[in-house]
Amino acid sequence: MNVILTGFHHPLHKQVAKAIRARGLLQPGQKVLVAVSGGPDSVAMLSILHALGPSWNLSLTVVHCNYGLRGAESDGDARFVSSLCRRSAIPCLITPLAVTRRESGSSSSLQARAREARYRLFRELAGELGAERVALGHNADDQAETVLLRLLRGAGLRGLAGMPHIREHLFVRPLLTISRQDILAYLGVVGLPYRTDSSNAKPIYLRNRVRHELLPVLESLAPGAIRMLARQADIVRDDDRLLDALAAHRLTGSIQTRDATTLILDRSALLDQPAALQRRMLRQALQMLTPFSTGPGSDVLLTLLGSLASPRSGGTWKVGAVRIACEQNQLRMTILSSTDAAAGAARGSEYRFLGPFSDVLTIPSVPSATSWRLTGEVIRIRTVTRERGLVLLKKKSPLVALFDAEQLMVPLKIRTWRRGDWFCPAGMKGRRKKLQDWFTDAKLGQSMRERMPLMLSGDGIAWIVGQRIDFRFAATTSTTRFIVARVGQSARGKGAV
């Protein structure tokens, strides 16, 4: 049978519904994107959400990413998901997704880069379609594998907390407490087919060895080990969040001065804290200056704190894109200048160098994603089909700008405003307006004006990012080639599952 049964009741429905309520993963009436690979976990998740849909008034749309990495097998997965959704009358988006070649500073593995591309796509689609949640099919076995992998890599509490049930207030994992065995049993009872990914059996991946070799041994030694590891991750996550909140509170009281490029801490106030809070406070301070960094690892933090504990002052360290100077009873953190940054990059660094900030950034091509440090936002730009563009025109949002590709000149630039800037606000029939006057009318204060990014095409302001598009570059119903730009907060924790 290739149809998802909505009238069938199974104990797993009630179990998943209970987890959803307890953790606030979904709310009645929400639009949900369901990530379906075709494997047993995602097929079971779709079946259960579809069964809960009528009583929860959920609006489901399936998204399937076809990387094409397994040739005919990948295409078969896409056809299977499309057929499953068609027979069950569920909207479905089959999206080809190319995994880019490895670049300097990018994730090392093909799987990690595919994951990053997948999450990026889900965020964009959720924004475009107005979905409040993206449902992912990770189960309790996946959680146990993640905890063990991170344990083997020497992770701290944050790593041992595994995957969160909800992430970024967008991604949810309804099956994270359900074992793979229970999922397979459920699919057998309801008679739902699924696809098997051949790469999951290859021993070249460490996760596969943990899954097929280590976990069975643990289960034989301690029956129920998978559920215990998943439960332990939840306990550790609660502890980690508490320590993070406490560290953030103590850090606030330790900051003496802070601006866009410099942060000065009271050295004694930092070193007077317990070691567990010192590490977190230092990491959080560094991330205040470099918000798009995952932060330094525990080994770097321990080395740095050991040096700071010395009574001598005058020491200087370079951590990623930040210089840390110990001055008497102060700890001064400063974004590197271009010269120092280049020298630091040449000698190597504990993390990937993020690059010095400039008030002019270049977007050389489309698609692209550009970080704007002054506001902590990411501007993502890509082309869309005419059909999608016309749909987006009807769903106006200041966070989404639709451009006519024939009018937009690439490369684009992002910069802050300058005196004398003007643009032609959409809705004013092409009339010019000074940006300073527009800011005043919009009641935007000086601080916001100085930080707000502007997108330029040639010398013309095409978009006051997140506010208003320029009439000259805006797409219309007669546009044939669309470019869409979105602005949103950066996802913290690069490479998180």
C-alpha positions as a printed Julia matrix, in Angstrom:
497×3 Matrix{Float64}:
  0.0    0.0     0.0
  1.36   3.38   -0.96
 -1.16   5.61    0.8
 -0.77   7.13    4.25
 -3.71   6.07    6.41
 -5.37   8.9     8.36
 -8.21   6.9     9.89
 -5.9    4.25   11.37
 -5.02   4.6    15.07
 -1.78   3.24   16.52
 -0.23   3.67   19.99
  2.7    5.5    18.39
  0.33   8.31   17.34
 -0.54   8.98   20.96
  3.09   8.68   22.07
  4.31  11.21   19.49
  1.38  13.57   20.19
  2.29  13.49   23.89
  5.92  14.39   23.12
  4.81  17.21   20.82
  2.57  18.7    23.52
  5.08  18.28   26.34
  7.87  20.03   24.43
  5.78  22.55   22.51
  7.07  21.28   19.17
  3.88  22.09   17.25
  0.82  24.22   17.83
 -2.66  23.66   16.35
 -3.16  25.41   13.04
  0.5   25.66   12.1
  1.98  25.21    8.63
  4.63  22.51    8.74
  7.28  21.54    6.22
  7.98  17.81    6.55
 11.45  16.72    5.43
 10.98  13.31    3.81
 13.95  11.39    2.4
 11.91   8.27    1.7
 13.6    6.31    4.48
 11.65   4.62    7.29
 12.01   7.43    9.84
 10.73  10.25    7.64
  7.95   8.11    6.12
  6.74   7.15    9.6
  6.92  10.77   10.75
  4.85  11.91    7.75
  2.3    9.18    8.41
  1.94  10.12   12.08
  1.73  13.88   11.43
 -0.8   13.23    8.68
 -2.86  11.17   11.12
 -2.67  13.97   13.71
 -3.35  16.63   11.07
 -7.17  16.8    11.25
 -7.37  17.12   15.04
 -4.44  19.55   15.18
 -5.51  21.43   12.04
 -1.97  21.08   10.65
 -1.14  22.13    7.08
  1.6   19.81    5.81
  3.94  20.26    2.85
  6.58  17.64    2.09
 10.08  18.68    1.01
 12.46  16.14   -0.53
 16.06  17.04   -1.38
 17.61  15.17   -4.3
 21.39  15.52   -4.2
 21.86  13.09   -7.08
 24.87  11.61   -5.27
 23.64   8.02   -5.67
 22.53   8.3    -9.29
 19.49   6.2   -10.15
 18.95   5.38   -6.47
 18.57   9.09   -5.64
 16.12   9.58   -8.51
 14.19   6.53   -7.29
 13.89   8.09   -3.83
 12.47  11.27   -5.35
  9.9    9.34   -7.42
  8.9    7.31   -4.36
  8.3   10.4    -2.2
  6.42  12.15   -5.01
  4.18   9.11   -5.53
  3.54   8.71   -1.82
  2.45  12.33   -1.48
  0.38  12.3    -4.66
 -1.6    9.24   -3.56
 -2.14  10.8    -0.13
 -3.01  14.28   -1.5
 -0.14  15.95    0.36
  1.64  18.9    -1.34
  5.2   17.94   -2.21
  8.3   19.86   -3.31
 11.06  17.78   -4.94
 14.13  20.01   -4.88
 17.42  19.24   -6.64
 20.22  20.31   -4.3
 23.83  20.36   -5.44
 26.52  19.94   -2.8
 29.3   22.4    -3.52
 32.92  21.38   -3.59
 34.88  21.84   -0.43
 36.18  25.36    0.14
 38.67  26.67    2.65
 37.05  26.79    6.08
 34.04  24.72    5.06
 32.91  21.49    6.64
 35.29  18.67    5.8
 32.85  15.89    4.93
 30.46  15.61    2.04
 27.69  14.63    4.47
 28.25  17.75    6.58
 28.14  20.03    3.53
 24.96  18.31    2.33
 23.42  18.86    5.75
 24.33  22.56    5.71
 22.81  22.97    2.24
 19.67  21.13    3.35
 19.13  23.3     6.41
 19.75  26.44    4.37
 17.08  25.37    1.89
 14.59  24.52    4.65
 15.01  27.98    6.18
 14.43  29.67    2.84
 11.38  27.56    1.98
  9.87  28.07    5.43
 10.16  31.82    5.0
  8.77  31.81    1.47
  5.85  29.49    2.26
  5.04  30.95    5.67
  5.74  27.67    7.5
  6.21  27.94   11.26
  7.97  24.58   11.65
 10.18  22.16    9.75
  9.78  18.57   10.96
 12.86  16.32   10.85
 12.78  12.53   11.24
 15.64  11.91   13.7
 14.87   9.14   16.19
 16.23   7.89   19.53
 18.85   5.71   17.81
 20.12   8.75   15.91
 20.36  10.62   19.21
 22.3    7.79   20.86
 24.7    7.62   17.89
 25.25  11.4    18.04
 26.02  11.32   21.77
 28.51   8.46   21.33
 30.22  10.13   18.37
 30.67  13.35   20.32
 31.86  11.46   23.38
 34.54   9.81   21.25
 35.61  13.27   20.04
 35.99  14.63   23.57
 32.93  16.91   23.55
 31.82  18.88   26.59
 28.3   19.22   27.96
 27.01  21.0    24.88
 28.11  18.18   22.59
 26.88  15.46   24.93
 23.45  17.11   24.98
 23.0   15.67   21.48
 20.35  17.01   19.14
 17.71  19.35   20.6
 14.03  18.57   20.17
 13.55  22.08   18.8
 16.16  24.31   17.21
 16.06  27.96   16.13
 12.31  27.97   16.98
 11.89  26.35   13.56
 13.26  22.8    13.31
 11.47  20.12   15.36
 12.14  16.41   15.88
  8.87  14.69   16.83
 10.4   11.17   16.82
 13.48  11.87   18.93
 12.21   9.68   21.78
 11.06   6.83   19.48
 13.44   3.94   18.75
 14.2    2.77   15.23
 12.83  -0.66   16.18
  9.45   0.85   17.12
  9.39   2.85   13.89
 10.0   -0.22   11.74
  7.34  -2.13   13.67
  4.88   0.72   13.07
  5.52   0.76    9.33
  4.99  -3.0     9.21
  1.62  -2.73   10.95
  0.28   0.1     8.78
  1.74  -1.44    5.62
  3.78   1.55    4.49
  6.78   0.95    2.2
 10.01   2.92    2.48
 13.36   3.3     0.76
 16.74   2.08    2.0
 19.79   4.32    1.55
 22.69   2.1     0.51
 25.23   4.59    1.92
 23.95   3.86    5.44
 25.64   0.45    5.28
 29.08   1.67    4.18
 31.68   1.27    6.97
 33.67   4.24    5.63
 31.43   6.51    7.72
 32.13   6.51   11.46
 28.43   6.92   12.27
 27.66   3.72   10.39
 30.24   1.82   12.43
 28.77   3.19   15.64
 25.3    2.18   14.41
 26.14  -1.33   13.22
 29.03  -2.29   15.5
 29.08  -0.28   18.74
 25.39   0.17   19.56
 24.53  -3.55   19.26
 27.33  -4.34   21.74
 26.04  -1.7    24.17
 22.5   -3.04   23.85
 23.73  -6.56   24.6
 25.6   -5.34   27.7
 22.84  -2.99   28.88
 19.44  -3.58   27.29
 17.72  -0.26   26.71
 21.05   1.56   26.25
 19.68   3.53   23.3
 16.77   4.95   25.29
 19.06   5.67   28.25
 21.53   7.59   26.07
 18.69   9.61   24.54
 17.27  10.37   28.0
 20.73  11.29   29.27
 21.1   13.79   26.43
 17.93  15.56   27.59
 19.25  15.79   31.16
 22.63  17.12   30.02
 20.93  19.66   27.75
 18.97  21.11   30.66
 22.17  21.43   32.7
 23.99  23.03   29.77
 21.26  25.64   29.29
 21.28  26.52   32.97
 25.05  27.0    32.98
 24.88  29.07   29.8
 22.23  31.36   31.3
 24.24  31.75   34.5
 27.41  32.49   32.51
 25.6   35.11   30.42
 24.37  36.82   33.59
 27.86  36.85   35.13
 29.39  38.03   31.85
 27.06  41.05   31.74
 28.36  42.13   35.13
 31.97  41.67   33.98
 31.82  43.88   30.86
 33.36  47.31   31.37
 33.17  48.63   27.8
 31.66  47.32   24.58
 31.26  48.63   21.03
 31.16  47.12   17.52
 34.86  46.17   17.49
 36.01  46.06   21.12
 34.92  44.39   24.33
 36.71  44.98   27.65
 36.21  42.57   30.55
 37.09  42.91   34.22
 39.84  40.28   34.46
 39.34  39.61   38.17
 35.56  39.29   37.76
 36.15  36.63   35.1
 38.81  34.68   37.01
 36.8   34.76   40.26
 34.14  32.55   38.66
 34.15  28.73   38.82
 36.1   27.15   35.96
 32.92  25.88   34.26
 31.58  29.45   34.04
 34.93  30.96   33.02
 35.02  28.85   29.86
 31.47  29.74   28.93
 31.89  33.45   29.69
 35.01  33.64   27.54
 33.33  31.81   24.65
 30.25  34.03   24.88
 32.42  37.17   24.95
 34.24  36.06   21.78
 30.93  35.31   20.08
 29.67  38.79   20.89
 32.39  40.12   18.58
 32.18  37.3    16.02
 28.54  36.17   16.15
 28.87  33.88   13.13
 31.59  31.78   14.76
 30.84  28.54   16.6
 33.36  29.7    19.19
 36.63  28.16   20.33
 36.96  24.57   21.48
 37.51  23.52   25.08
 41.24  22.95   24.61
 41.79  26.51   23.37
 39.7   27.97   26.18
 41.6   26.0    28.83
 44.97  27.11   27.42
 43.86  30.74   27.28
 42.39  30.73   30.8
 45.55  29.14   32.13
 47.58  32.03   30.7
 45.13  34.62   32.01
 45.42  33.2    35.52
 49.09  34.21   35.59
 49.62  37.37   37.69
 51.62  38.95   34.87
 49.96  41.26   32.36
 50.92  42.26   28.83
 50.21  38.93   27.15
 48.49  38.97   23.75
 46.67  36.16   21.96
 44.95  35.82   18.61
 41.89  33.63   18.64
 40.3   33.37   15.21
 39.42  36.94   14.18
 39.94  38.41   17.66
 43.02  39.75   19.46
 42.93  39.3    23.23
 45.24  41.53   25.27
 45.76  41.21   29.04
 46.19  44.73   30.46
 46.55  45.04   34.25
 43.1   44.1    35.52
 41.43  44.2    32.13
 40.93  41.79   29.25
 40.66  43.68   25.97
 39.14  41.84   22.98
 39.42  43.52   19.6
 38.51  42.55   16.05
 41.71  42.1    14.05
 42.79  44.75   11.55
 43.39  43.69    7.97
 47.18  43.59    8.45
 47.06  41.6    11.66
 44.38  39.32   10.27
 46.46  38.49    7.2
 49.5   37.76    9.38
 47.42  35.58   11.69
 45.97  33.68    8.77
 49.43  33.09    7.31
 50.7   31.58   10.57
 47.55  29.58   11.15
 44.83  29.9    13.74
 42.85  27.71   16.09
 39.74  28.4    14.06
 38.88  29.56   10.61
 39.67  33.24   10.15
 36.4   35.11    9.71
 37.86  38.15    7.97
 37.96  41.81    9.01
 34.77  43.8     8.92
 34.33  46.39    6.23
 31.48  48.82    5.74
 31.34  47.68    2.09
 30.82  44.01    1.24
 30.68  42.61   -2.3
 28.27  39.91   -3.46
 30.06  38.57   -6.53
 27.37  36.18   -7.76
 23.92  34.71   -7.2
 23.1   32.54   -5.27
 24.98  33.78   -2.21
 24.72  34.3     1.54
 26.35  37.34    3.16
 26.8   38.01    6.89
 26.3   41.58    8.15
 28.07  41.79   11.51
 26.59  45.13   12.6
 23.11  43.64   12.96
 23.87  39.92   13.26
 21.85  39.22   10.1
 22.44  37.06    7.05
 21.29  38.21    3.6
 20.56  35.31    1.25
 20.04  35.81   -2.47
 18.99  33.3    -5.12
 17.03  32.98   -8.33
 13.55  31.47   -8.4
 11.27  30.34  -11.19
  8.72  32.75  -12.63
  5.94  30.66  -11.11
  7.47  30.89   -7.64
  8.2   34.58   -8.1
  4.58  35.37   -8.97
  3.44  33.5    -5.86
  5.88  35.47   -3.68
  4.66  38.76   -5.15
  1.31  38.08   -3.51
  2.93  37.48   -0.11
  4.63  40.79    0.55
  7.07  40.99    3.45
  9.75  43.6     4.26
 12.12  40.71    4.99
 11.83  39.44    1.41
 12.71  41.51   -1.66
 11.8   40.38   -5.18
 13.94  41.82   -7.95
 13.71  41.83  -11.72
 16.91  40.04  -12.76
 17.02  42.13  -15.95
 17.36  45.32  -13.87
 19.74  44.1   -11.17
 23.48  44.4   -11.88
 25.73  41.71  -10.38
 28.09  41.98   -8.52
 26.0   43.65   -5.82
 27.31  45.57   -2.82
 26.21  45.88    0.8
 27.14  48.99    2.78
 25.89  51.41    5.39
 24.18  54.69    4.45
 26.05  57.84    3.53
 24.91  61.43    3.52
 23.35  62.31    0.18
 22.03  58.77   -0.43
 18.66  58.59   -2.14
 16.38  55.95   -3.63
 12.97  55.55   -5.26
 10.77  53.78   -2.7
  8.37  51.22   -4.13
  4.84  52.55   -3.99
  5.84  56.17   -4.72
  5.55  55.93   -8.5
  9.27  56.36   -9.1
  9.7   59.56   -7.07
 13.11  60.08   -5.45
 13.52  60.43   -1.7
 16.6   61.17    0.37
 17.45  58.3     2.65
 17.83  60.67    5.59
 14.26  61.88    5.08
 12.98  58.33    4.69
 14.68  57.32    7.95
 13.03  60.25    9.71
  9.59  59.37    8.32
 10.11  55.75    9.35
 11.12  56.89   12.85
 14.44  55.04   12.73
 16.98  56.29   15.27
 20.6   57.2    14.6
 21.95  53.91   15.96
 19.75  51.85   13.66
 20.56  54.06   10.65
 24.29  53.56   11.14
 23.97  49.77   11.36
 21.31  49.11    8.71
 22.61  47.38    5.53
 21.83  48.79    2.1
 21.98  46.63   -1.03
 23.36  48.42   -4.09
 23.1   47.56   -7.75
 25.73  49.64   -9.5
 25.5   53.01   -7.76
 21.78  52.69   -7.04
 20.26  51.58   -3.74
 18.15  48.55   -4.64
 16.95  47.63   -1.14
 17.02  49.08    2.35
 17.48  45.58    3.71
 14.51  44.41    5.71
 12.64  47.68    5.08
 11.85  48.87    1.54
 12.78  47.91   -2.02
 13.59  50.44   -4.73
 10.97  50.89   -7.46
 13.58  50.74  -10.24
 14.71  47.2    -9.39
 11.5   45.66   -8.06
  9.92  42.68   -9.8
  6.41  43.0   -11.21
  3.84  40.61  -12.66
  5.5   41.1   -16.07
  8.94  40.06  -14.79
 10.28  36.92  -16.47
 13.43  36.32  -14.39
 13.16  36.69  -10.62
 15.83  37.13   -7.96
 14.71  36.85   -4.34
 16.65  38.24   -1.38
 15.84  37.35    2.22
 17.21  38.69    5.48
 17.18  36.81    8.77
 19.18  36.13   11.88
 22.22  33.88   11.55
 21.87  30.28   12.74
 24.24  29.9    15.63
 26.33  26.76   15.77
 27.63  25.98   12.33
 27.54  22.31   11.53
 25.0   21.38   14.2
 22.85  18.41   13.31
